[in-house]
Each structure stands twice: as structure tokens, then as C-alpha cells.
Amino acid sequence: MSERVDDLHERLVKCQTVSTPPPFQFQKKNPKAVISTPLGDIEIRFFTDDAPRHVESFLNLTRLKFFDGLSFHRVIPGFIIQAGDPLSKNPDRSLHGTGGPGFSLPPETSDRPHRRGSVSMAKVPRDEDSTRDISDSGSQFFICVEDQGSLDRTYSVFGKVVKGMDVVDQIVAGPRDDRDNPLNPVRMTIRAEE
């Protein structure tokens, strides 16, 4: 009987002895997105520390397949290519560049410069007779094809192209109308990888 008590006591002590777990460590996510077009892929890495709301919103819209089937609706050589407008699916090209997901984002400006390959959030006009809203678009984004220091601290840089600037260069070089909308729409799908 004494052996059973000793054995029971020993097991109880083992159960009460709790080893100290290792300290909780945050695993920093390093998400990326891949924009696929008929001209090739564009891979983007995000600045989660500088623009967390913009990165989260972009990834959420990507997971919802919001961007799939949209086109680059504004291409300006020496400046940018722009996409993310759901109205770019509409055959009425005068609407391209005026739509969004139904929400806007407060700016997350930083000291990140607008360099070639920077991915930044666009602003959309309030109406045709006014200047652009201070809020950022909820979905329209642009990629700089050249350095654009005049945009620094005004627009929210939330990522950069790490592969595929040759594709960006092909998109910006295509023929376009007087509204800088490509004559041959460049449609996209985007997938997120975390």
C-alpha cells in the first residue's frame, strides 16, 4: 500500500511541476502578392510596418478576388501604371478610374520614398469639379515606373515590386487613349502568399 501511495505522490508531483514555456515569440509575416497579367507576373512585397491598414486591406480584397478581371486603367510613361478600379470592367471607359470598393482608407504616409517599383495607394476624385479627396482609395493603387519624389508624404507607399518590372515597363509602353487608358486592356488576377 505504501508503494502505491509513494507512486501516486510521485505522479502528482510530476503533474504539478510545470516547465516554463519558452517566451512567446511573434512571427513577423512577410506577405507578398503576385499580379498575373497576359504580359507576365509582377511580384510585390509589402511594408507591413509602414502601412499596416493598407496592406491588410489589399490582402483582404485579394482574398475576396476583388481585383480579378480588373485592368490597368491609367498608364503614363515616365510616371505610373494604375489599377484596382472595379469599374474598369465596364465597357464605358469614361468611368474607369472613378470606382472603388465602397470605402476609403485614412492615409498612412511615411518617409518611404516613391521610387521606381514603389506600390502606393491612389486617391480618387470627390467629383469632377473638385480636387482629390484627402482619403486614400480603398482599392485603386499604382506602381511607379520612375522615381516620383513629388508624391512623397502625400500618398501611402505600402509595397514594392521585387520581380516583374519588365512587365510594368511593357504595360506602360502600350498604346493608350487621351485619358491614358490602354487601348488594349491589360487584365489581371492577384493572389496573396503569406
C-alpha positions in Angstrom: 0.0 0.0 0.0 2.8 2.4 0.9 4.3 1.8 -2.6 1.0 2.8 -4.2 0.9 6.0 -2.1 4.5 6.8 -3.0 3.9 6.1 -6.7 0.7 8.3 -6.6 2.6 11.0 -4.8 5.4 11.0 -7.3 3.0 11.2 -10.3 1.1 14.1 -8.6 4.4 16.0 -8.1 5.2 15.5 -11.8 1.9 16.9 -12.8 2.3 19.9 -10.6 5.8 20.6 -11.9 5.2 22.9 -14.8 8.0 23.6 -17.0 8.3 27.2 -18.0 7.2 27.5 -21.6 9.5 29.4 -24.0 8.7 33.1 -24.2 6.0 33.9 -26.7 7.6 34.9 -30.0 5.8 36.9 -32.6 6.3 35.6 -36.1 6.5 38.5 -38.4 4.6 37.8 -41.5 6.2 38.7 -44.8 3.3 38.6 -47.2 3.6 39.1 -50.9 1.2 39.3 -53.8 1.6 38.2 -57.4 -0.3 40.2 -60.1 -0.7 37.9 -63.1 -1.3 39.6 -66.5 -1.1 38.3 -70.1 2.3 40.0 -70.3 3.7 38.2 -67.2 3.8 38.4 -63.4 4.5 41.2 -61.0 5.6 40.2 -57.5 5.0 42.7 -54.7 6.4 42.7 -51.1 4.6 44.8 -48.5 5.7 47.3 -45.9 3.6 46.0 -43.1 5.3 48.3 -40.5 4.7 51.5 -42.5 1.2 51.0 -43.8 -0.5 48.1 -41.9 -4.1 49.1 -42.8 -3.3 49.4 -46.5 -1.5 46.1 -46.6 -4.3 44.4 -44.7 -7.0 45.9 -46.9 -5.1 45.0 -50.1 -4.7 41.4 -48.9 -8.3 41.1 -47.9 -9.5 42.4 -51.3 -7.1 39.9 -52.9 -8.5 37.0 -50.9 -12.0 38.1 -51.9 -10.9 38.1 -55.6 -11.9 41.7 -55.9 -9.1 42.5 -58.3 -9.6 39.5 -60.6 -10.6 40.6 -64.0 -9.8 44.3 -63.5 -7.5 46.1 -65.8 -4.8 48.7 -65.6 -6.9 51.7 -66.4 -4.3 54.5 -66.3 -0.8 54.3 -67.7 1.5 57.3 -68.0 5.1 56.8 -69.4 7.7 58.2 -67.0 5.1 58.2 -64.2 2.8 55.3 -63.1 0.5 52.5 -64.0 -2.7 52.4 -62.0 -5.3 49.6 -61.4 -7.8 48.5 -58.8 -11.0 50.1 -60.1 -13.9 47.7 -60.3 -15.4 50.0 -63.0 -12.5 49.0 -65.3 -14.7 46.0 -66.2 -17.3 48.4 -67.6 -17.1 49.0 -71.4 -17.8 52.7 -70.7 -14.2 53.8 -70.5 -15.2 57.3 -69.1 -16.0 55.5 -65.8 -12.6 53.9 -65.5 -10.7 55.4 -62.5 -13.8 56.6 -60.7 -14.8 53.5 -58.7 -13.8 51.7 -55.6 -14.9 49.1 -53.1 -17.3 51.3 -51.2 -14.8 52.5 -48.5 -11.7 54.7 -48.3 -8.7 54.5 -46.0 -7.1 57.2 -43.9 -3.6 57.9 -45.3 -0.6 56.1 -43.8 2.1 58.4 -45.2 5.7 57.7 -44.2 9.2 58.5 -45.1 9.2 55.8 -47.7 10.0 57.5 -51.0 8.2 56.9 -54.2 10.9 55.2 -56.2 10.7 53.1 -59.4 8.7 50.0 -58.4 7.0 51.6 -55.3 3.4 50.5 -54.9 1.2 53.2 -53.5 -2.5 53.8 -52.9 -4.2 56.2 -55.3 -6.7 58.9 -54.3 -10.0 59.3 -56.2 -11.8 62.5 -57.2 -14.7 63.5 -55.0 -16.5 64.7 -58.1 -15.3 66.1 -61.4 -15.2 69.7 -60.2 -13.1 69.2 -57.1 -9.6 68.2 -56.1 -8.8 64.7 -54.9 -10.1 63.6 -51.5 -7.6 63.6 -48.6 -8.6 59.9 -48.0 -6.9 57.1 -50.0 -8.9 54.9 -52.3 -10.0 51.7 -50.9 -8.7 49.7 -53.8 -7.0 51.8 -56.5 -3.3 51.5 -56.4 -0.4 52.5 -58.6 3.2 51.3 -59.4 5.8 54.0 -60.1 7.7 53.4 -63.4 10.2 56.1 -62.4 11.2 57.9 -59.2 8.4 60.3 -58.2 9.6 62.4 -55.2 6.7 64.9 -55.7 4.4 62.1 -54.3 6.4 61.5 -51.1 4.5 62.0 -47.8 1.3 62.7 -49.8 0.4 59.1 -51.0 0.7 55.9 -48.9 3.5 53.7 -50.1 2.6 50.2 -48.9 4.9 47.9 -51.0 7.4 47.5 -53.8 7.8 45.4 -56.9 10.5 42.8 -56.3 10.1 40.9 -59.6 8.4 41.9 -62.8 9.4 45.5 -63.5 9.9 44.3 -67.1 6.1 43.6 -67.2 5.4 47.0 -65.7 7.5 48.6 -68.5 5.5 46.6 -71.1 2.2 47.8 -69.7 3.2 51.5 -69.6 4.6 51.3 -73.1 1.4 50.2 -74.8 -0.8 52.5 -76.8 -3.4 54.5 -74.9 -6.3 56.9 -75.4 -6.4 60.6 -74.5 -7.4 59.6 -70.9 -4.2 57.4 -70.6 -6.3 54.3 -70.6 -4.6 51.4 -72.5 -6.3 50.7 -75.9 -5.8 47.0 -75.3 -6.9 46.3 -71.7 -4.3 44.5 -69.6 -6.5 42.4 -67.2 -5.2 40.9 -64.0 -5.6 38.4 -61.3 -3.9 38.7 -58.0 -3.0 36.0 -55.5 -1.7 36.5 -52.0 1.1 34.4 -50.5 1.9 34.6 -46.8 
